[in-house]
Amino acid sequence: MIIKKTMSDDYLSNTWLIGDKPGGHAVIIDTGAPMGPIVEAIEEHRLTVSHVLCTHHHIDHVSNNEEYKSKFGCPICGHHKEAGMFQSLDVELKDGDEVRAGDLHIRAVHCPGHTLGQLSFLINEERLFTGDTLFRRTVGGTRGPGHTTFEDIQHSIMEVLMKFKKETIIHPGHMDPTTVEEEWEENPFIRVWRGVDPTADTRCTAFGEPATLLLRAGDYDGGTKCWVRFDEGNKLDIVAGSQVKDA
């Protein structure tokens, strides 16, 4: 399998090129990072690009969709619940749908939370591209455009992504790869949700509202990500650490 990654300097978001073999077929997952090295790899390995697969509609993951479509004639694919949020969407996917590109067998896995139609893509049962649901040692937030709920993203991580084989390699939407086993053992959010580590339970404000800080952990961008419970309605959320202050 051929795998090439580029990353945006501004957003730290990844574009992934996955090919089955030299002279074969390939897909592109998310398009927010620089195109140049991806196009060079396509030409070097003589790949035919069959699909652009979008984990979700946020601009840092879709900004080069139309350029790839124009250059390679490949359809733009995303979850049907976000069809109206893309500039254009040629193929609407749902959970369990399969895409074939030569020897690549790709399954769409619906993982709502960060967005309503967030998708992960499992390729050949061995590599899992998780978009903005799960990163190395952290998780996605539930306050971005088109988000759903904390309960959704916790379920997506614990009951969907963590159920894949422990040796499955995870390629996230930002920064570095990891594995299911590594995240099960080392991700602070997963460890707390497993009951291995305790919650913090300290008073704070989040977005200026009174809340309880349950966990503060490192984020992929060098900042922090926080799990909080707001006083009003006991609502749970995953938010940027910059929005959480000591009470």
N, C-alpha and C positions, 0 to 999 in steps of 0.2 A: 504494500500500500504506500502511496506517495502522499505525504502531508506537508503542506507549506503554510506558515502563518505570517501575516503582517499585523502590526499594531499601530493604532493612531497615537501620535504624540500628545494630542489634546485630550482625548477621552480615554486612552489606554484600552480601547475596544479592539477586539480581534476580528480579522477576516481569515477564514480557513479555506484552503484548497485541499480537496481530498480526491486522489486519483487511484484507479484500480491497478494500473501498470503502465509503463512507458508505451506510448502509442494507443492507449486505451481511452477510457471515459473518466469524467470527473464531475464533481459538484462543488459549488462555492457556498459556504455557510457564512452569512452576514457579510456586509460590504462596506462597513464604515471606516476601514483602515486603508492605507495607500494601495492603489491598484498595481503599480509598476512591478514589484517583485512577484506578484501573483501572475500577471500576464507573462512575465519572463519564464516562470516555472511551467506555465501551460505550454508555451512554445518550446521550451527545452525538452519537455517530456512528450511532446506531440499529442497532447490531450484534447479530446472533444468534450467541451463543457455542456452538460445536458440540462442542469437546473441551477438556479440560485435559490437556496433554502434560507428563509428568514426565521430566526427565533422569535422576533417580535418587531414592532413597528417603530421603535425609538430611532431618532435620527442618527445616533452614533453607531447604529447597526445596519442602516439601509441607505446611506447617503450616495453610494455608487451603484445602486440597483439598475438604474436606467442605462448607465454607461456599460455595465456588463451585458445587459440585454441587447443593447445596440451592437456591441462588438461581437458577441458570440451567438446571438439569436436564441438565447435560452430563456425559458419562462421564469417569472418571479413567483415563488411559492411561499405561502404563509397560512396561518390559521384562519379559518373562515370567520371567526368572531371578531377579527381585526381587519377584515377586508376593507372597510370604509376608512381605516386609519392609514393605509398605505397610499402613496401617490398612484400606484396601480398594482394590481395583483392578478396574475394570470391563472394560477392554480390555487384553489382553496383546499387546505388540508384539515383533517380532523384527527383526533386521537386514534392511533393504530393504523393510519394510512401508510402504505408502503410505496417507496420510490425506487426504481431500478436505474442504475447507470453502469452499464457493463457488468463487472463482477461486484459492484457495490450494491448491497442490499440495505436500504435505509428505512427505518421505521420512525414515524412521527409520534412523539410522546407529549401529550398535553400536560403542562405544568403551570397552571395559573397561580397568580399571586403578585409577582412583579408587574405583570400585565394580564389582562383577561384571556388573551390568546397565546400566551407564552408557550413556545414549543422547545423541546429538546429533540435531538436526532441521534438515534442509535444506529451505528454503521457496522455491519457484519458481526453484530453481537459482541463487539469488543471495544468500541470507542463511542463515547457518549458526549455529545456537544450540548452543553447545558444552558447556553445563553446567559441571561441575567438571573437565573434561579439559584444556582450554586456556583461558588468560586472556590479557589484554594483557600481554605481556612476562614471563609466568611460566606455570607449569603446575600441574596438580593433584597432590596428595600421594597416597601409597600406604600410608597407615597408618590411615585412617578406618574406621568400621564398614562391613563388607562389601567391603573392598578386595581386589584381586588382587595383581598384581606390577608391579615396575618395567618388566619386559620388555613387559607388556601395554600400559602407558600410553605407553611410547616407541613401540611399534608403532602404537597408535591415533593418536598425533600425527604421526609421520613418514610412515607408510605409508597412513593414511586421511585425516586432516584436511588435511595439507599437499599432498595430491594434488588437492584441489579447485582451481578456477580462482583465479589469484592475486588477482583483483579481488573475490572473494567476501568479503562483509562478515561478520565474526564477532561474534556477540552472546554473551558468556560468562555464566556463572552468577553471577559477582560482578563488580561495577564496570564498566569502560568497554569500548565496542566497539573493534574493530581490523579488520584484514583479513588474509587468508592471506599476501599479499605482505609486509606489515609484519612479521608474526611470523617469516616465513622469514628476513628480513634482520636483525631487531632483537631477537628473543627470545633471551636468553642460553643457555637450554637447547638450543634448536634449533640455534643457531650451534655449540655444542660438539658436539652429535650429528652435525652436518654435517661436522665436522672443520675448521671455519673458525677457531675459537678453541681454545686448549689447555685441558686440565683443570688444576685447582689442585694436586692430589696432595699435600695436606698432612695431617699426622696430627691426629686429633681423637677425641672421644668423641661418640657419638650414643645418646641414651637410656641414657647411662652405660656403653655398650659401646665397646670399641676399634674404630676405623674410620679410613678415609681420606676426607677431604673432597675431592670432585671438582669441585664448583661450589657457590658461594653467590651467590644473586641476589636482587633485590628481589621482594617478594610484593605481592599486590593490597591487603593490609591495612596496608601501611607497614612490615611486618617483612621477614623473609627466608625464602626456601625453599632447601633444600639437597639436592644429589645426593650420596649417600654410598655407600661400599662397606665393609661390615662385615668385620672380620677373619674371623669365624666363617663359614665357607662361602662367602666372597667374595660375599655377598648384597648386591645393589644395592637402593636405596630412595630415594624422594623424600619428605623429611620437613620439618617446620617448623624454621626456623632456631633457634628458641628451645630446641630439643632437642639442638643441636650445639654443643659446646664445644671450644676449643683443647686439644690434648693437653699 
